Amino acid sequence: MKIAPVFHPTRSSYLVFTLDFFIPFAVILVILSLGWAALYSPIFHISHITCTLDYTECQGQDLLAELERVKGQNIFRFHRNAFATRLTSADFTIREAKVARILPSTLVLTLHSVYPVVALKLIGEVDWVVLDDQFRVIKTISQDPNVPTVVVPGPLTLVVGKPPSDPSIISTLSLARRLADELFTVKAVTLLDAQTISLTLDDNRQALLTLQKDELTQIRALQAVLADDTITKDVSVIDMRFARPVLR
C-alpha cells in the first residue's frame, strides 16, 4: 500500500521578491523622495515672512532688504540662529530676534528694538522720535521716552535705521546727552538756530546757551546759578550766552 506524498506549501519566487525586497525598497524610496522634497522642492522655499518689531509691522529699508534676501532659501536648511545674530548685530537697531518656521514656506520674526538713549521732537508735535546710541532712528512713539530730548523746527525727513542727515541736529543730540550727564534737571534741548540752544529745566525755566562758547564752562556757570535759590527766585529765563549770566 502506497502512502500519498505530502506537499508542503512554499512561497513562490515572485512572492519572495515582493515581501522580502519590494516593500523595504519602497520604504527606502519613499524616505529618499521625502528627503529630496524637503531639501530641494520649491514647496519648501521661503516665500512669505511675517515680521513684527515691538509688536508693530517691521519698517526700515535696511531691515526689509535683509528679509528679501532670505526669500527663496530652503526652510529646512535656513540657519535661524545665524540670521537672528545677523539682525542683532551693529548694522540694525534690534536687540532681540526670534525666528520661527511655519511649514511649508513661512518664517515668523519677532523683533525688539534697542533701548533709546536720546529723542527728537518737532516743535508743535506730540510724538517723539527715539534714537539709539549711534543716533539712528528706532521708531516714533507717543509716550515720553524719559531720555534727553532735542526739540527742532520742522519739517524734518527721517529714515528708520538711519541717523538724521543734518549735522547740526547730530551735534545737538550729542550735546543733549552730555548735558544730561552734567545737568540732571534738563527736560529738553531746543535748537533755536545754528548758534543758540534753549534748555528746558525741570521747573520749566529756560536756560539759553550759545554753541560759540565752551559748553562745559556754560554748564558749570549754570549749575552755580541754579544752586542759589535767592538768585533764581521769580526768574524764568537764565541767559548764559554773555560774559555773565543774565536773569530775566
Residue frames relative to the residue before (quaternion, step in Angstrom):
aa qw qx qy qz dx dy dz
M 1.0000 0.0000 0.0000 0.0000 0.00 0.00 0.00
K 0.2796 -0.7841 0.5376 0.1342 3.51 -0.75 1.12
I 0.3243 -0.7243 0.5782 0.1896 3.52 -1.11 0.82
A 0.4564 -0.6947 0.4859 0.2703 3.54 -0.81 1.03
P 0.4930 -0.6664 0.4681 0.3062 3.57 -0.90 0.86
V 0.3485 -0.7216 0.5671 0.1902 3.53 -1.15 0.77
F 0.1870 -0.7855 0.5845 0.0802 3.56 -0.80 1.07
H 0.2114 -0.7698 0.5928 0.1060 3.58 -0.78 1.06
P 0.4431 -0.7089 0.4717 0.2804 3.61 -0.74 0.98
T 0.0656 -0.7809 0.6210 0.0176 3.55 -1.01 0.84
R 0.5494 -0.6122 0.4523 0.3448 3.56 -1.22 0.53
S 0.4769 -0.6538 0.5011 0.3066 3.50 -1.03 0.75
S 0.6304 -0.5353 0.3928 0.4022 3.53 -1.22 0.43
Y 0.6111 0.5453 -0.3540 0.4516 3.60 1.08 -0.63
L 0.6704 0.4937 -0.2953 0.4686 3.58 0.95 -0.90
V 0.6058 0.5530 -0.3533 0.4499 3.57 1.05 -0.73
F 0.6642 0.4922 -0.3059 0.4722 3.60 0.93 -0.87
T 0.6547 0.5357 -0.3168 0.4290 3.55 0.96 -0.89
L 0.7551 0.4055 -0.2179 0.4669 3.58 0.76 -1.00
D 0.7717 0.4053 -0.2045 0.4454 3.56 0.82 -0.94
F 0.7924 0.2984 -0.1474 0.5113 3.58 1.11 -0.54
F 0.7009 0.4999 -0.3007 0.4104 3.57 0.78 -0.99
I 0.6729 0.5038 -0.3181 0.4385 3.61 0.84 -0.93
P 0.6703 0.4563 -0.3268 0.4855 3.69 0.79 -0.79
F 0.6297 0.5338 -0.3356 0.4537 3.57 1.04 -0.78
A 0.6518 0.5121 -0.3130 0.4635 3.57 1.00 -0.83
V 0.6346 0.5257 -0.3308 0.4599 3.59 1.01 -0.81
I 0.6596 0.4994 -0.3063 0.4709 3.58 0.92 -0.91
L 0.6475 0.5277 -0.3161 0.4499 3.56 0.98 -0.87
V 0.6451 0.5122 -0.3180 0.4693 3.58 1.00 -0.82
I 0.6516 0.5168 -0.3162 0.4565 3.59 0.94 -0.89
L 0.6666 0.4943 -0.3020 0.4692 3.58 0.94 -0.88
S 0.6436 0.5229 -0.3238 0.4556 3.56 1.02 -0.79
L 0.6531 0.5021 -0.3128 0.4728 3.56 0.99 -0.83
G 0.6447 0.5212 -0.3201 0.4584 3.56 1.01 -0.80
W 0.6467 0.5041 -0.3227 0.4728 3.57 0.99 -0.83
A 0.6586 0.5138 -0.3148 0.4508 3.57 0.93 -0.90
A 0.6609 0.5205 -0.3147 0.4396 3.58 0.97 -0.86
L 0.7586 0.4052 -0.2065 0.4665 3.58 0.99 -0.81
Y 0.8291 0.2518 -0.0891 0.4912 3.59 1.01 -0.75
S 0.5568 0.6227 -0.4097 0.3666 3.60 1.12 -0.36
P 0.5265 -0.6376 0.4587 0.3255 3.62 -0.99 0.76
I 0.5141 0.6489 -0.4224 0.3689 3.58 1.18 -0.39
F 0.7626 0.3550 -0.1796 0.5101 3.58 1.04 -0.80
H 0.4210 0.6533 -0.5039 0.3769 3.58 1.12 0.61
I 0.5013 -0.6588 0.4672 0.3106 3.58 -0.92 0.90
S 0.0094 0.8245 -0.5632 0.0533 3.56 -0.62 1.15
H 0.7812 0.2087 -0.1213 0.5757 3.59 1.20 -0.33
I 0.0584 -0.7916 0.6082 0.0004 3.57 -0.94 0.94
T 0.1556 -0.7582 0.6289 0.0744 3.55 -0.85 1.05
C 0.0099 0.8267 -0.5573 0.0765 3.57 -0.54 1.18
T 0.0042 -0.7761 0.6305 -0.0147 3.56 -0.91 0.98
L 0.1303 -0.7692 0.6240 0.0440 3.53 -1.01 0.93
D 0.8115 -0.1031 0.0033 0.5752 3.56 -0.43 1.27
Y 0.6937 -0.5237 0.2483 0.4276 3.56 0.99 1.04
T 0.6546 0.4068 -0.3448 0.5359 3.59 1.18 0.47
E 0.6659 -0.5181 0.3525 0.4050 3.55 -1.22 0.44
C 0.5355 -0.6545 0.4370 0.3064 3.56 -0.95 0.93
Q 0.0572 -0.7669 0.6390 0.0138 3.52 -1.15 0.80
G 0.5534 0.6082 -0.4508 0.3472 3.54 -1.29 0.00
Q 0.4629 -0.7229 0.4435 0.2577 3.56 -0.64 1.14
D 0.6550 0.5197 -0.3247 0.4422 3.61 0.90 -0.85
L 0.6749 0.4908 -0.2940 0.4661 3.57 0.90 -0.93
L 0.6751 0.4884 -0.3033 0.4624 3.60 0.85 -0.91
A 0.6316 0.5193 -0.3348 0.4683 3.59 1.05 -0.69
E 0.6296 0.5268 -0.3286 0.4670 3.59 1.05 -0.74
L 0.6477 0.5077 -0.3165 0.4717 3.59 1.02 -0.75
E 0.6341 0.5373 -0.3355 0.4434 3.59 0.99 -0.76
R 0.6383 0.5424 -0.3314 0.4343 3.59 1.04 -0.71
V 0.6129 0.5637 -0.3451 0.4330 3.57 1.19 -0.47
K 0.5956 0.6053 -0.3688 0.3780 3.58 1.04 -0.74
G 0.7338 0.3772 -0.3152 0.4690 3.53 -1.03 0.91
Q 0.5821 0.5659 -0.3810 0.4424 3.58 1.22 -0.27
N 0.5554 -0.5966 0.4606 0.3514 3.55 -1.21 0.53
I 0.4741 -0.7211 0.4294 0.2662 3.56 -0.74 1.07
F 0.6611 0.4966 -0.3158 0.4654 3.61 1.12 -0.56
R 0.7252 0.4110 -0.2415 0.4967 3.58 1.06 -0.68
F 0.4788 0.6682 -0.4339 0.3687 3.58 1.28 -0.01
H 0.3086 -0.7699 0.5361 0.1568 3.59 -0.75 1.10
R 0.2600 -0.8163 0.4983 0.1335 3.56 -0.08 1.31
N 0.6668 0.5093 -0.3177 0.4416 3.60 0.88 -0.87
A 0.6522 0.5036 -0.3167 0.4699 3.58 0.98 -0.82
F 0.6521 0.5076 -0.3193 0.4639 3.57 1.01 -0.76
A 0.6343 0.5194 -0.3277 0.4695 3.59 1.02 -0.79
T 0.6394 0.5157 -0.3211 0.4713 3.59 1.02 -0.79
R 0.6226 0.5389 -0.3334 0.4591 3.55 1.05 -0.77
L 0.6874 0.4882 -0.2905 0.4525 3.60 0.90 -0.87
T 0.7225 0.4135 -0.2492 0.4949 3.59 1.07 -0.63
S 0.4342 0.6788 -0.4767 0.3513 3.59 1.24 0.28
A 0.7265 -0.4595 0.3011 0.4128 3.56 -1.32 0.07
D 0.5700 0.6252 -0.3813 0.3725 3.61 1.23 -0.19
F 0.7669 0.2841 -0.1534 0.5546 3.59 1.21 -0.32
T 0.4709 -0.6606 0.5063 0.2926 3.57 -1.29 0.32
I 0.4494 0.6752 -0.4427 0.3823 3.58 0.96 0.93
R 0.2157 -0.7938 0.5576 0.1115 3.58 -0.86 0.96
E 0.7982 0.1089 -0.0525 0.5901 3.62 1.15 -0.48
A 0.0010 -0.7973 0.6024 -0.0389 3.56 -0.94 0.94
K 0.0548 -0.7722 0.6330 0.0097 3.54 -0.93 0.98
V 0.1105 -0.8054 0.5823 0.0098 3.55 -0.84 1.08
A 0.0286 -0.7950 0.6054 -0.0235 3.57 -0.79 1.08
R 0.3258 -0.7383 0.5593 0.1898 3.56 -1.22 0.58
I 0.0693 -0.7412 0.6651 0.0588 3.53 -1.16 0.72
L 0.3300 -0.7733 0.5083 0.1863 3.56 -0.41 1.22
P 0.5865 -0.1431 -0.7849 -0.1396 1.45 -2.16 1.21
S 0.8503 0.2165 -0.0403 0.4781 3.63 1.02 -0.55
T 0.5876 0.5982 -0.3580 0.4108 3.62 1.16 0.44
L 0.1649 -0.7408 0.6425 0.1061 3.54 -1.14 0.80
V 0.1566 -0.7628 0.6215 0.0854 3.55 -1.09 0.80
L 0.0876 -0.8061 0.5853 0.0034 3.57 -0.61 1.19
T 0.0774 -0.7624 0.6420 0.0252 3.55 -0.96 0.99
L 0.0254 -0.8372 0.5428 -0.0619 3.56 -0.37 1.28
H 0.1330 -0.7617 0.6282 0.0864 3.54 -1.25 0.58
S 0.4781 -0.7079 0.4532 0.2547 3.55 -0.89 1.02
V 0.5695 -0.5271 0.4921 0.3946 3.52 -1.35 0.27
Y 0.5742 -0.5967 0.4290 0.3609 3.56 -1.22 0.41
P 0.4497 -0.6958 0.4825 0.2844 3.62 -0.91 0.83
V 0.2111 -0.7760 0.5822 0.1195 3.55 -1.16 0.64
V 0.7801 0.0566 -0.0319 0.6223 3.59 1.25 -0.33
A 0.1908 -0.7933 0.5711 0.0904 3.57 -1.21 0.49
L 0.2706 -0.7193 0.6162 0.1724 3.52 -1.34 0.48
K 0.0046 0.7842 -0.6204 0.0062 3.54 -1.12 0.69
L 0.3576 -0.7267 0.5463 0.2137 3.55 -0.93 0.90
I 0.5647 -0.5971 0.4451 0.3556 3.55 -1.06 0.74
G 0.8097 0.2399 -0.2021 0.4960 3.56 -0.81 1.05
E 0.6252 0.5278 -0.3447 0.4602 3.61 1.25 -0.19
V 0.4069 -0.7238 0.5101 0.2242 3.57 -1.23 0.52
D 0.6678 0.4943 -0.2994 0.4692 3.61 1.22 -0.30
W 0.3198 -0.7165 0.5906 0.1888 3.53 -1.32 0.49
V 0.2339 -0.7123 0.6389 0.1723 3.55 -1.19 0.61
V 0.1730 -0.8153 0.5470 0.0792 3.59 -0.43 1.20
L 0.1651 -0.7922 0.5864 0.0366 3.54 -1.12 0.85
D 0.4687 -0.6721 0.4950 0.2890 3.56 -1.22 0.52
D 0.7483 -0.4196 0.2676 0.4386 3.58 -1.29 -0.10
Q 0.6658 0.4272 -0.3106 0.5269 3.59 1.29 -0.07
F 0.4973 -0.6916 0.3837 0.3566 3.56 1.37 0.35
R 0.3932 0.6838 -0.5103 0.3425 3.57 1.08 0.69
V 0.5178 -0.6530 0.4600 0.3065 3.55 -1.02 0.84
I 0.2457 -0.7649 0.5804 0.1330 3.57 -0.84 1.01
K 0.7195 -0.3237 0.2695 0.5522 3.56 0.70 -1.11
T 0.4569 -0.6302 0.5437 0.3139 3.55 -1.39 -0.04
I 0.0521 -0.8019 0.5951 -0.0020 3.57 -0.89 0.96
S 0.4222 -0.7182 0.5035 0.2290 3.55 -1.25 0.47
Q 0.6723 0.4471 -0.2968 0.5099 3.59 1.28 -0.11
D 0.6124 -0.5643 0.4093 0.3728 3.55 -1.14 0.70
P 0.3378 -0.7834 0.4833 0.1965 3.64 -0.55 1.09
N 0.3474 -0.7655 0.4764 0.2578 3.60 1.29 -0.16
V 0.5435 0.5260 -0.4394 0.4846 3.54 0.94 1.02
P 0.6686 -0.4716 0.3493 0.4567 3.63 -1.17 0.30
T 0.1455 -0.8169 0.5575 0.0270 3.55 -0.81 1.07
V 0.1858 -0.7542 0.6227 0.0942 3.54 -1.01 0.92
V 0.1836 -0.7783 0.5953 0.0780 3.56 -0.77 1.10
V 0.0114 -0.8120 0.5814 -0.0505 3.57 -0.73 1.10
P 0.5175 -0.6094 0.4825 0.3578 3.60 -1.18 0.42
G 0.3765 -0.7225 0.5326 0.2293 3.56 -1.10 0.65
P 0.5997 -0.0509 -0.7563 -0.2565 1.46 -2.49 0.02
L 0.1770 -0.7789 0.5972 0.0731 3.55 -1.26 0.48
T 0.2186 -0.7761 0.5814 0.1091 3.56 -0.82 1.03
L 0.0117 0.8005 -0.5959 0.0630 3.56 -0.66 1.17
V 0.2030 -0.7646 0.6038 0.0979 3.54 -1.16 0.71
V 0.4889 -0.6643 0.4805 0.2981 3.57 -0.85 0.98
G 0.7987 0.2598 -0.2197 0.4964 3.55 -0.88 1.01
K 0.7096 0.3851 -0.2403 0.5390 3.59 1.31 -0.11
P 0.4664 -0.6516 0.5045 0.3216 3.62 -1.11 0.54
P 0.6300 -0.5046 0.4023 0.4320 3.61 -1.20 0.29
S 0.4678 -0.7056 0.4647 0.2596 3.56 -1.06 0.75
D 0.6052 0.5688 -0.3522 0.4314 3.60 1.22 -0.40
P 0.4057 -0.7375 0.4793 0.2488 3.65 -0.54 1.09
S 0.6263 0.5444 -0.3519 0.4331 3.61 1.04 -0.67
I 0.6316 0.5111 -0.3348 0.4772 3.59 1.08 -0.64
I 0.6297 0.5298 -0.3329 0.4605 3.58 0.99 -0.80
S 0.6779 0.4828 -0.3001 0.4662 3.59 0.87 -0.90
T 0.6536 0.5023 -0.3197 0.4672 3.59 1.04 -0.71
L 0.6100 0.5332 -0.3466 0.4728 3.59 1.07 -0.67
S 0.6499 0.5057 -0.3095 0.4755 3.56 0.97 -0.87
L 0.6449 0.5153 -0.3129 0.4697 3.56 1.01 -0.82
A 0.6313 0.5443 -0.3343 0.4399 3.59 0.98 -0.81
R 0.6457 0.5082 -0.3233 0.4694 3.57 1.00 -0.74
R 0.6667 0.4869 -0.3069 0.4735 3.57 0.95 -0.83
L 0.6316 0.5307 -0.3317 0.4577 3.58 1.02 -0.75
A 0.6402 0.5259 -0.3274 0.4543 3.56 0.99 -0.79
D 0.6497 0.5046 -0.3170 0.4719 3.59 1.09 -0.66
E 0.7374 0.4208 -0.2234 0.4788 3.57 1.02 -0.80
L 0.8039 0.1737 -0.0307 0.5681 3.55 1.00 -0.89
F 0.2195 -0.8454 0.4755 0.1047 3.56 -0.03 1.30
T 0.6216 0.5718 -0.3447 0.4097 3.60 1.22 -0.20
V 0.5013 0.6639 -0.4279 0.3534 3.62 1.22 0.05
K 0.2329 -0.7724 0.5788 0.1187 3.56 -0.84 1.04
A 0.8034 -0.0707 0.0891 0.5845 3.57 0.96 -0.85
V 0.2471 -0.7266 0.6229 0.1515 3.51 -1.30 0.54
T 0.1154 -0.8064 0.5790 0.0340 3.58 -0.67 1.12
L 0.3008 -0.7394 0.5789 0.1667 3.54 -0.82 1.05
L 0.2043 -0.8179 0.5298 0.0931 3.59 -0.20 1.30
D 0.7580 -0.1616 0.1147 0.6214 3.56 1.02 -0.83
A 0.7621 -0.3911 0.2518 0.4503 3.57 -1.27 -0.12
Q 0.7629 0.3655 -0.1895 0.4985 3.60 1.21 -0.37
T 0.7786 0.3393 -0.1475 0.5069 3.60 1.15 -0.49
I 0.0599 -0.7634 0.6417 0.0436 3.53 -1.11 0.81
S 0.2494 -0.7482 0.5987 0.1399 3.53 -1.22 0.61
L 0.2182 -0.7652 0.5949 0.1141 3.56 -0.89 0.98
T 0.2131 -0.7432 0.6210 0.1290 3.56 -0.92 0.96
L 0.2387 -0.7980 0.5429 0.1073 3.57 -0.52 1.22
D 0.7164 -0.4676 0.3055 0.4180 3.56 -1.30 0.30
D 0.7161 0.4142 -0.2517 0.5022 3.60 1.07 -0.67
N 0.5522 -0.6572 0.3462 0.3787 3.58 1.36 0.43
R 0.4370 0.6448 -0.4976 0.3816 3.60 1.16 0.39
Q 0.3546 -0.7337 0.5464 0.1933 3.53 -1.24 0.56
A 0.1033 -0.7576 0.6413 0.0643 3.54 -1.12 0.77
L 0.2147 -0.7899 0.5668 0.0937 3.57 -0.78 1.05
L 0.0429 -0.7856 0.6171 -0.0106 3.56 -0.90 1.03
T 0.3082 -0.7320 0.5735 0.2006 3.54 -1.20 0.50
L 0.4355 -0.6998 0.5068 0.2524 3.55 -1.06 0.76
Q 0.5883 0.5901 -0.3606 0.4191 3.59 1.29 -0.06
K 0.7053 0.3751 -0.2521 0.5462 3.59 1.28 -0.13
D 0.6595 -0.5077 0.3737 0.4096 3.55 -1.24 0.43
E 0.4233 -0.7437 0.4621 0.2329 3.55 -0.60 1.16
L 0.6388 0.5390 -0.3380 0.4326 3.59 0.97 -0.80
T 0.6322 0.5256 -0.3307 0.4635 3.60 1.01 -0.78
Q 0.6668 0.4959 -0.2996 0.4687 3.58 0.96 -0.84
I 0.6471 0.5183 -0.3217 0.4574 3.59 0.99 -0.79
R 0.6449 0.5136 -0.3241 0.4640 3.58 0.94 -0.87
A 0.6594 0.4946 -0.3103 0.4735 3.60 0.95 -0.84
L 0.6397 0.5200 -0.3236 0.4643 3.59 1.02 -0.76
Q 0.6277 0.5300 -0.3339 0.4621 3.59 1.00 -0.76
A 0.6443 0.5169 -0.3204 0.4637 3.58 1.01 -0.79
V 0.6473 0.5084 -0.3192 0.4697 3.59 1.00 -0.78
L 0.6897 0.4868 -0.2855 0.4536 3.59 0.87 -0.93
A 0.6149 0.5712 -0.3518 0.4146 3.59 1.13 -0.52
D 0.7085 0.4013 -0.2476 0.5251 3.60 1.19 -0.41
D 0.2933 -0.7960 0.5070 0.1528 3.57 -0.22 1.29
T 0.6186 0.5576 -0.3585 0.4217 3.59 1.07 -0.61
I 0.6454 0.5177 -0.3225 0.4598 3.57 1.10 -0.63
T 0.7757 0.3862 -0.1812 0.4651 3.55 0.88 -1.00
K 0.3924 0.7210 -0.4908 0.2919 3.61 1.22 0.09
D 0.8485 0.0642 -0.1098 0.5137 3.56 -0.92 1.05
V 0.5011 0.6240 -0.4371 0.4103 3.58 1.19 0.50
S 0.1848 -0.8037 0.5585 0.0890 3.59 -0.82 0.96
V 0.7825 0.1876 -0.1035 0.5846 3.60 1.18 -0.51
I 0.0994 -0.7639 0.6366 0.0364 3.55 -0.96 0.99
D 0.1290 -0.8234 0.5521 0.0256 3.55 -0.36 1.27
M 0.1260 -0.8291 0.5445 0.0150 3.56 -0.45 1.29
R 0.4576 0.7274 -0.4246 0.2850 3.61 1.21 0.17
F 0.6943 0.4604 -0.2653 0.4854 3.58 1.23 -0.28
A 0.7363 -0.4094 0.2892 0.4545 3.56 -1.31 0.07
R 0.7703 0.1236 -0.0773 0.6208 3.56 1.15 -0.70
P 0.5839 -0.5920 0.4101 0.3748 3.59 -1.06 0.66
V 0.2096 -0.7463 0.6210 0.1157 3.54 -1.09 0.81
L 0.1600 -0.8037 0.5710 0.0494 3.57 -0.67 1.18
R 0.0101 -0.8077 0.5892 -0.0208 3.55 -0.86 0.96
